[in-house]
Amino acid sequence: MKKLFHYLPLIILILCGCSKEKDKDDYEPFNETCEAASLNGLVAEIDGDVSYEMVEDTALMNQYINCIMNCQNINPGDMNCIMDCLDEAGLTSSGGSFSLSVKFTNVTSTQITYTIVPGTWFFPGSSDYQPMLIAVRVVIIVPAYETVTTTIPVYCLAASKSAPDSESEYTLCDIVSSGCLAEIVDILRTKDMENLSYSETSMVQDIIWDCSEGEDEIDFDYLRSLPDLK
């Protein structure tokens, strides 16, 4: 899993990955009931605090800063250029428009391999925050009596609410069952989500919002046109 740098990338993703210009009167927030997923011997803590991923590699940071400066000189305001800098430096969490921190503690005497499948969603502890949806398969191996923390990529499900941050907590829910979201997940599970450009990721996020807000027209054709998994 690629790392998410805690400062500038976080600000970029908050402003550009989890916001949408649309009349709030048209919002119809996602409201599916959370059926807690079975954890099979694991205890989960899920939140939006990814500060543990902070990168302290000076050479890497210099590479990132130089790349950003080149973007400003050559392509001012080009978000694809900025996101490419993050990707080349290994500072992005690919496969979604934002990230959640997942901490699994194995309370059993045997190693557990847990798979978070596409379509799994995350219910916020506070109504101020957006529910989140994962579109890629994530496998987490937790040795006996140990704790493993990782960052997972997610998409937002309620554009009028706040993106995850250090104050947000989430419950791991079962797979979404709503019509258009289920169809979106069925399409995305076959796509190369981890190698999408910033523009493609943003478009996917907009389509997911259209679905979760009850829009009449969902651009399934765009989703089907994304690169397939190889």
N, C-alpha and C positions, 0 to 999 in steps of 0.2 A: 504494500500500500504506500503510495507516495505521501510525503509529509505536507501538512498545511501550515505555513508560517503564520504566526499569531497576530501580526500587526497589520501591515499594509494589505496583504492578500485578504485578511479577514474583513477589513473595511470595504475593499473592492467587492467582495462577494455579498456583503450585507446590502450595499447600495445597488449593486447591479444584478445579483443573483436572486435576491428575495424581495424585489419590489416590482410593482407593476403600475403603469399609468392607465388607470381606468376609473370611471365614475363609481364611487363606493356604493351608490344606491343599487348598482347592478350586481353586487356581490351576493353569492349564495354559498356560504362556507360549507366545506366538507363536514358532515355530521354523522358519519358511520359509528356505530357502537363498537368500542374496543373489546374484543375477545382476547384476553391475555394469552400470549403464546406459551406453550409448554417449554420449560427450560431444562428439564431432565437432569437435575443435580447441580444446576448452576444458579447462582444469585447474581442478578444484573443491576448495575447502576448506569443509567444513560442520561447524558446531559449535553449541553452545547459548549462545555469548557474544553477547548483543545489546546490550552496553553502548554501542556506537557510535550506538545510536538514542536516547541520552539527550537529553531535551529541555531546553533552556536558556532557553526563553521564559518570563520571569517572569509576564507577564500570563496566559499559558496555565496556568501552574502555580497561580496564584491562583484562576483559574476552577475548576480541578479541586479544589483544597482546599476552596473554598466549597461546591461541589457535594457533596463527601463529608460536610462538616459538616451540610448540610441533610438528607442521608440519615440521619445519626445522630440528628438531631432529630425527623425525621418518620417514618422507617422503620428503626429500629435493627436491625442484623443482616440487612437485606435486600440480598442479593448482587446482585440484578438492578439495584437502585438504584445500587450502587457501580460495576457494570460499565457502566451507562448513563453515569455520570460519565466513565469512561475513554473511552468511545466518543465522547461529545460533545466531549471535549478532543482527540480524535484520537490517543489514546495506546494504542489496542489494535490487535492484529493480527487482523483478523476472518477467520473461516473455519476456525478450529480452537481447541483448548483450550490450545495452547502454541505456541511459535515456535522456529524454527531460523534461524541465520544462514548464508546461502549466499554464498560469494565465488567468482565465476567469473573466470578470467583467460583472455583470448583470445590464443593463441599463433600466430594466423594473420594474414595481411595483409588479410583481409576481415571485415566486420562479421558477427557470428553472432547469430541470433535463436533462443534455446533455450526450449522449452516443457516445463515440468514438468506432467505430466498427472495427473488424479485416479487414485489407486491406486498411484502411485509411493511406495515406502517407503524408509526410511533405516536402515541397519544400524550400530549403535554400535560404536566401537572397543574398548570395555570392556563386559564382561558385567554390570557394575553398573548400566548404563543401559538404558532402554526403547528398543526399536525405535520408529520413528515413521512415521506414514502421512499423506499429504496427500490432501484430498478436494476441492480446488478447482484450477482450471487457473491456472498462473502462467507468464507470458511474460517472459523476461529478455533484453534486447538488450545485447550486449557489443561495442563498437567494436573495430576491429583493434588488437592489441597493448595493449589496456587491461584494467583490472580493474573489475568491478562487484560491489558487495556489497548484498544485500537481505535482508529478513526474510520468511520464508514461514510460514504457519499450518499446524500439524500436529496430529494426534491421537496419543495414546499407545497402545502395543500390549502392554504387560506391566505390570499394575498393581502387582506386587510389587517392581518395580525403580525406580530413581531417574529423575526427570525431567531433561531437558537442562539443563546449566549451563555455566559458562565452562571446565570441565575436560573436557567431553564432545566427542568427535569422531565424525563419521558418514560412511558411504559411501552414495552415491546408487545405489539398486538399481532393478531393473526393476519392472514392475507386479505387484502381488500376484496370486497364482493360487489361493489357498486358497478353498474353496467359499463359506463365509459372508462372508468379507471381500470377495471378488470381487462377490458379490451386493449387499453394502452399498455398495460403491463405485459400482456400476451405478445404484443408486437415488440416491445423494447427488450424482452428477455432474449430475443434472437439477434439483437443488434450489438455492434461494437461500441458500447456506451463509454468505455474507459478511454477511447481515443477520439472523442468528438472535440471539435473546436469550441471556443467560447461562444460563438454565434449559434452553433448547433445546439449546445447545451441550453442557452437562453431560450431558443425556440421551443425546445422540448418542455422547458419550464412553463412557458406561456400556454402551451397546449394542455398541460396538466392543470393549470389554473382554469382554463376555459371549461374543462371537464368538471373540476371540483366546484366551480361557481354556477354550474347548470346552464352553460351556453348551448344554444341550439346547434351550432356548427363546430365540429371538432375536426381538426386537420389530420385525420388518420393517414392520408396519403403522404404527408411530409414524414411522418414517423416511419412508414414503410420504405421510404426512399433512403433512409440512413444506412450506412455501411453494415453489412451482415457480419456476425461473428465468423471467424475462420477456424 
